[in-house]
Amino acid sequence: MRRALGLVALAVTAMVALAFLIPLAFTVREITRDRALGAAEREAASMGPLLSLSAEPAGVERAMAATDAGADGRMAVHLPGGTVLGTGRAREEEVARAFRRGRFASIGVPGGRVVLQPVALPEGGVAVVEVFLPGGELDRGVRKAWLAMAAVGAVLVAGSVVAADRMGTRVVRATQRLADAAGALGDGDLSVRIEPEGPPELVEAGLAFNAMADRVTQLLAAEREMAADLSHRLRTPLAALRLNAEALDTGPVGDQTREAVDRLEREVDQIIRAARRPAGRGSCDAARVLRDRVAFWSALAEDEGRSCELIGAGREAPAPLPAGELEAAVDALLGNVFRHTAEGTGFAVTLHVGEGVTGILVADAGPGIADPDTALERGRSGRGSTGLGLDIARRAAESTGGHLRIHRSALGGAQVQMWLRTGERAPARRARRSRRRARPRQRA
């Protein structure tokens, strides 16, 4: 914006300066020439009184020497009969024409101009006084005047550009602050506000931004409270389920049921705590989380005859998420495999640790996902589920500055890639999501 305003000021001021200075430059030149010719005409006219009294050559030459033009050798007197006193530069035909017309004339000659002034003689007839003006006399001071006008024009243009730049700096600074605040709000900083400044339009935009940020904060707080209240309402049926589980006999079925109830209680408590307060940033070992979750799901995979493989989880892998949040995202991805593929369909989980990024890739041998873009939309599902599974993983990845992508896997089905940003360098983002197609099947 600063550059655009500077260019506009430069163009407008330059056009105005040129429109004013060019005619003024020609006017100055014409005034200088008219002044020089007027001075020459007066010098020629100064010989008139002497010639009207006497045309004696000696007296005429003394009178010529007394003038500036005569002293410089730039004056001549043409007497009748062809006699020329001094150095004449005008052509004979021009002098003859001046004799006949009997009036002032200015004629161009090599090196300048001559002024011819006819004067009546006492004995009758006419003499012509010639004054020569060199080219330098005609334009004396014009170049300096032009340089002065050019300097004034340059100062005016430079001043307008500087003023436009200062004005643009003020506007750009206010716009940049608004953009930075919007970016911070988009990154999750709900406390960011700005002090409106700049032009009235930007002040209004700043006030609107502050109002929007306040409204977003209120809506998120209300959403957290609602989520906590809904989760808290689960405690009553969960308590009844706990009593029924405690009544079961000791054995594999009873133990598994009680373990499931314990886990459900922990998850509900975690949801309530997370909803009551903004989630703080945490970290965990993604390799340990994957080992635990794959081990949990492997029992169900064995019952359904699915092959299950965990790759790359042998070493520590940093993940900028709380362990519970990463567990929920991994469970959502693995749960989708069991929910949307037939029994006996194998799957593989791969952990990738790169520079500034940790990737979790869940691939299966199922039919794939027909529309990856729609599958990633919150609440969209073609299988009657809530449509929140992939959205949970996507929001977890994006909260770290990463992203979630869906591709075709080497097993023939879908591959869901969850990339978590762990450092300054983020994983390379593709210009668009993969649009490969498989047989029609939708996931939550």
C-alpha positions in Angstrom: 0.0 0.0 0.0 2.8 2.4 0.8 4.4 1.8 -2.6 1.0 2.3 -4.3 0.4 5.6 -2.5 3.9 6.7 -3.3 3.5 6.0 -7.0 0.2 7.8 -7.1 1.7 10.8 -5.4 4.7 10.7 -7.7 2.5 10.5 -10.9 0.0 13.2 -9.8 2.6 15.7 -8.6 4.9 15.1 -11.6 2.0 15.8 -14.0 1.0 18.9 -12.1 4.6 20.1 -12.0 5.2 19.5 -15.7 1.9 21.2 -16.6 3.0 24.2 -14.7 6.8 24.3 -15.3 6.9 23.6 -19.0 4.8 26.7 -20.0 6.6 28.7 -17.4 10.0 27.7 -18.9 9.0 28.9 -22.3 7.6 32.1 -20.9 10.8 32.8 -19.1 12.8 32.3 -22.3 10.5 34.6 -24.3 10.7 37.3 -21.6 14.5 37.1 -21.5 14.7 37.5 -25.3 12.2 40.3 -25.3 14.2 42.1 -22.7 17.5 41.7 -24.6 15.9 42.9 -27.8 14.3 45.9 -25.9 17.8 46.8 -24.6 19.2 46.6 -28.1 16.4 48.7 -29.5 17.0 51.4 -26.9 20.8 51.4 -27.7 19.9 51.8 -31.3 17.4 54.6 -30.6 20.1 56.4 -28.5 21.9 57.1 -31.8 18.8 58.9 -33.2 19.3 62.4 -31.6 22.9 62.5 -32.9 22.2 61.4 -36.4 19.2 63.8 -36.6 21.7 66.6 -36.0 24.7 65.5 -37.9 25.8 62.4 -39.9 29.5 63.3 -39.8 31.4 59.9 -39.6 33.8 61.1 -36.9 31.0 62.3 -34.6 29.0 59.2 -35.3 31.9 56.9 -34.4 32.5 58.8 -31.2 28.8 58.4 -30.3 28.9 54.7 -31.1 32.0 54.2 -28.9 30.1 55.8 -26.0 27.4 53.0 -26.0 27.9 49.5 -24.6 27.1 47.9 -27.9 29.6 50.2 -29.8 32.3 49.6 -27.2 31.9 45.9 -27.7 32.0 46.2 -31.4 28.4 45.2 -31.8 27.0 48.4 -33.4 27.1 49.7 -36.9 25.5 52.7 -38.8 24.6 52.3 -42.4 24.6 55.7 -44.1 23.0 56.5 -47.5 25.2 55.6 -50.4 26.5 52.3 -48.9 28.8 53.8 -46.2 29.0 51.6 -43.1 30.5 52.9 -39.9 31.5 50.0 -37.5 31.1 46.3 -38.1 27.9 45.3 -39.9 26.6 41.8 -39.8 23.2 42.2 -41.5 22.9 41.3 -45.1 22.7 44.1 -47.7 19.2 43.2 -48.7 18.0 43.3 -45.1 19.5 46.7 -44.7 18.0 47.9 -48.0 14.6 46.7 -46.8 15.0 48.6 -43.6 15.9 51.8 -45.7 12.7 51.4 -47.7 10.3 50.5 -44.9 11.7 53.0 -42.4 10.7 51.0 -39.3 12.3 48.8 -36.7 13.3 45.2 -37.6 14.8 42.2 -35.8 16.6 39.7 -38.1 18.4 36.4 -37.3 22.0 36.2 -38.4 24.8 33.6 -37.8 25.6 33.7 -34.1 22.6 35.7 -32.9 20.3 38.4 -34.0 20.6 42.1 -35.3 18.3 45.0 -34.6 17.9 47.5 -37.4 16.6 50.9 -36.4 16.0 53.5 -39.2 16.9 57.2 -38.3 16.0 60.3 -40.3 19.1 62.4 -41.3 19.0 66.3 -41.3 20.1 66.5 -45.0 17.3 64.2 -45.9 17.4 60.4 -46.3 17.6 57.7 -43.7 20.4 56.0 -41.8 20.0 52.5 -40.3 21.5 51.8 -36.9 22.4 48.1 -36.5 22.9 46.5 -33.0 24.1 42.9 -32.9 22.9 40.5 -30.1 25.0 37.3 -29.6 23.0 34.1 -28.9 24.2 34.1 -25.3 22.7 37.5 -24.7 19.3 36.4 -25.9 19.3 33.4 -23.5 21.3 34.9 -20.6 20.0 33.5 -17.3 17.5 31.2 -18.9 19.4 28.0 -18.1 19.8 29.0 -14.5 16.1 29.8 -14.3 15.2 26.4 -15.8 17.5 24.6 -13.3 15.9 26.5 -10.4 12.4 25.6 -11.7 13.4 22.0 -12.1 14.8 21.9 -8.6 11.6 23.4 -7.2 9.6 20.8 -9.2 11.8 18.0 -7.9 11.4 19.2 -4.3 7.7 19.4 -4.7 7.5 15.8 -6.1 9.8 14.5 -3.5 7.8 16.2 -0.7 4.6 14.8 -2.0 6.0 11.3 -2.2 7.4 11.6 1.4 4.0 12.9 2.6 2.2 10.0 0.9 4.7 7.5 2.3 4.1 8.8 5.8 0.4 8.6 5.3 0.8 5.1 3.9 3.0 4.1 6.8 0.2 5.1 9.2 -2.4 3.2 7.3 -0.1 0.1 6.7 0.8 0.0 10.4 -2.8 0.0 11.5 -3.7 -2.6 8.8 -0.7 -4.8 9.8 -1.7 -4.6 13.5 -5.3 -5.7 12.6 -3.9 -8.5 10.4 -1.6 -9.7 13.2 -4.4 -9.6 15.7 -6.6 -11.6 13.3 -3.9 -14.1 12.8 -3.3 -14.4 16.6 -7.1 -14.9 17.1 -7.1 -17.6 14.4 -4.2 -19.3 16.2 -6.3 -19.6 19.3 -5.3 -16.5 21.4 -8.7 -15.4 22.5 -7.3 -12.5 24.6 -5.9 -10.6 21.7 -7.4 -7.1 21.2 -6.2 -4.1 19.3 -6.3 -0.3 19.9 -8.2 1.1 16.9 -6.1 3.7 15.0 -5.6 5.0 11.5 -8.3 6.2 9.0 -11.9 6.1 10.2 -12.6 3.0 8.1 -9.8 1.1 9.9 -10.9 2.4 13.3 -14.3 0.9 12.5 -12.7 -2.3 11.4 -10.7 -2.5 14.6 -13.8 -1.9 16.8 -15.6 -4.6 14.8 -12.7 -7.0 15.3 -12.7 -6.4 19.1 -16.5 -7.0 19.2 -16.1 -10.2 17.2 -13.3 -11.4 19.5 -15.5 -10.8 22.5 -18.4 -12.6 20.9 -16.2 -15.6 20.0 -14.8 -15.8 23.5 -18.4 -15.7 24.9 -19.6 -18.4 22.5 -16.6 -20.7 23.2 -17.2 -20.3 26.9 -20.8 -21.1 26.5 -19.9 -24.1 24.4 -17.5 -25.4 27.0 -20.1 -25.0 29.7 -22.7 -26.8 27.6 -20.2 -29.7 26.9 -19.4 -29.9 30.6 -23.1 -29.9 31.6 -24.0 -32.6 29.0 -21.0 -34.7 30.1 -22.0 -34.3 33.7 -25.5 -35.6 32.9 -23.9 -38.9 31.9 -22.9 -39.5 35.5 -26.3 -40.8 36.5 -26.6 -43.6 33.9 -22.9 -44.2 34.4 -23.5 -44.8 38.1 -26.2 -47.3 37.3 -23.9 -49.0 34.9 -21.2 -49.1 37.6 -23.6 -50.9 40.0 -24.6 -53.4 37.4 -20.9 -54.1 36.5 -20.0 -54.5 40.2 -22.8 -57.1 40.5 -21.2 -59.3 37.8 -19.4 -62.4 38.8 -15.6 -62.5 38.8 -14.3 -63.7 35.4 -13.2 -62.4 32.0 -16.5 -60.9 31.1 -17.0 -59.2 34.4 -13.4 -57.9 34.6 -13.6 -56.6 31.0 -16.9 -54.9 31.7 -15.7 -53.2 34.9 -12.5 -52.1 33.1 -14.6 -50.6 30.4 -16.7 -48.8 32.9 -13.6 -47.4 34.7 -12.3 -46.2 31.4 -15.6 -44.6 30.5 -15.6 -42.8 33.9 -12.1 -41.5 33.3 -13.1 -40.2 29.8 -16.1 -38.4 31.1 -14.1 -36.8 33.9 -11.5 -35.7 31.4 -14.1 -34.2 29.1 -15.6 -32.3 32.0 -12.2 -30.9 33.1 -11.3 -30.0 29.5 -14.6 -28.3 28.9 -14.5 -26.3 32.1 -11.2 -24.6 31.3 -9.3 -23.8 28.0 -7.1 -26.7 27.1 -3.5 -26.0 28.1 -0.7 -27.1 25.8 1.0 -30.3 26.8 3.2 -33.0 25.2 3.6 -36.7 25.2 5.4 -39.6 23.6 3.5 -40.5 20.4 5.3 -43.9 20.2 4.0 -44.9 23.7 0.5 -43.7 22.9 0.5 -45.7 19.7 1.8 -48.8 21.4 -0.9 -48.6 24.1 -3.8 -47.9 21.7 -2.8 -50.5 19.1 -2.4 -53.1 21.9 -5.9 -52.1 23.1 -7.5 -52.5 19.6 -5.5 -55.6 18.7 -7.7 -57.7 20.9 -10.8 -56.7 18.9 -8.8 -57.1 15.7 -7.9 -60.7 16.7 -11.6 -61.5 17.3 -12.5 -60.1 13.9 -9.6 -61.8 12.1 -7.9 -58.6 11.1 -4.2 -58.3 10.6 -2.7 -55.5 12.6 0.8 -54.0 12.3 2.5 -51.1 14.1 5.6 -49.6 12.3 8.1 -47.1 13.6 7.1 -47.0 17.2 10.3 -48.3 18.6 11.8 -45.0 19.5 10.5 -41.9 21.3 8.5 -39.5 19.1 7.6 -36.1 20.6 4.0 -34.9 20.1 2.9 -31.4 21.2 -0.5 -32.7 22.5 -1.6 -34.0 25.9 -1.6 -37.8 26.0 -5.4 -38.0 26.4 -6.0 -35.8 23.4 -3.7 -37.8 21.2 -5.3 -41.1 22.5 -8.7 -39.7 21.5 -7.5 -38.9 18.0 -5.9 -42.3 17.5 -8.9 -44.1 18.8 -11.1 -42.1 16.4 -8.9 -43.2 13.4 -8.7 -46.8 14.5 -12.4 -46.9 15.4 -13.2 -45.8 11.9 -11.3 -48.8 10.5 -13.4 -51.2 12.5 -16.6 -49.3 11.9 -16.4 -48.9 8.1 -14.5 -51.9 6.8 -15.6 -55.5 6.8 -14.3 -58.1 9.3 -11.0 -59.6 8.2 -9.8 -56.3 6.7 -6.2 -55.7 7.8 -4.7 -52.3 8.8 -1.4 -50.8 9.7 -0.3 -47.9 11.8 3.0 -46.1 10.9 4.8 -43.6 13.0 7.0 -41.1 11.1 9.4 -38.7 12.9 10.9 -36.0 10.8 12.5 -32.6 11.2 9.9 -30.5 13.0 7.1 -32.9 12.4 5.6 -36.2 13.7 3.3 -38.1 11.5 0.8 -40.9 12.3 -0.4 -42.8 9.3 -3.4 -45.2 9.6 -3.8 -47.4 6.5 -6.3 -50.2 5.8 -7.2 -52.6 3.0 -10.8 -51.6 2.8 -12.7 -49.9 -0.1 -11.2 -46.4 0.6 -13.0 -43.1 0.9 -14.9 -41.8 -2.1 -14.9 -38.1 -1.2 -12.0 -37.1 1.2 -13.1 -33.4 1.3 -16.6 -34.3 2.5 -15.3 -36.9 4.9 -13.3 -34.2 6.7 -16.3 -31.9 7.2 -17.5 -31.9 10.7 -20.8 -33.8 11.2 -20.9 -35.3 7.7 -21.2 -39.1 7.5 -22.6 -41.5 5.0 -22.8 -44.4 7.5 -25.2 -43.1 10.1 -22.5 -42.1 12.6 -21.9 -38.7 14.2 -19.4 -37.6 11.6 -17.0 -36.4 14.3 -14.3 -39.1 14.2 -12.1 -37.6 11.5 -12.9 -34.1 12.7 -11.5 -34.9 16.2 -8.2 -36.0 14.6 -8.2 -33.1 12.2 -8.6 -30.5 15.0 -6.0 -32.2 17.1 -3.5 -32.0 14.2 -4.4 -28.4 13.3 -4.0 -27.3 17.0 -0.3 -28.0 16.6 0.0 -26.2 13.3 -0.2 -29.5 11.4 -2.9 -31.0 9.2 -4.9 -34.1 8.3 -4.9 -35.6 4.8 -6.6 -38.6 3.2 -4.9 -40.6 0.5 -4.9 -44.1 -1.1 -2.9 -46.6 0.9 -0.5 -49.2 -0.3 -2.9 -51.8 1.1 -5.5 -50.8 -1.4 -7.8 -48.8 0.9 -7.7 -45.4 2.6 -4.7 -43.9 4.4 -5.4 -41.2 6.9 -2.3 -39.0 7.6 -2.2 -36.9 10.8 0.8 -34.6 10.8 1.7 -32.9 14.1 4.0 -29.9 14.0 6.7 -30.2 16.6 9.1 -27.5 15.6 9.7 -24.4 13.5 9.5 -26.4 10.2 6.1 -27.7 9.3 5.4 -30.5 7.0 5.0 -29.5 3.4 1.4 -28.7 2.7 -0.1 -29.8 -0.5 -1.9 -27.3 -2.6 -5.1 -29.3 -2.3 -6.4 -32.4 -0.8 -6.0 -35.6 -2.7 -9.0 -36.3 -4.9 -8.4 -40.0 -5.6 -11.5 -42.0 -5.7 -12.4 -45.5 -4.6 -15.6 -47.4 -4.3 -18.4 -45.3 -2.6 -18.0 -45.4 1.1 -18.2 -42.7 3.7 -16.5 -42.4 7.1 -17.3 -40.4 10.2 
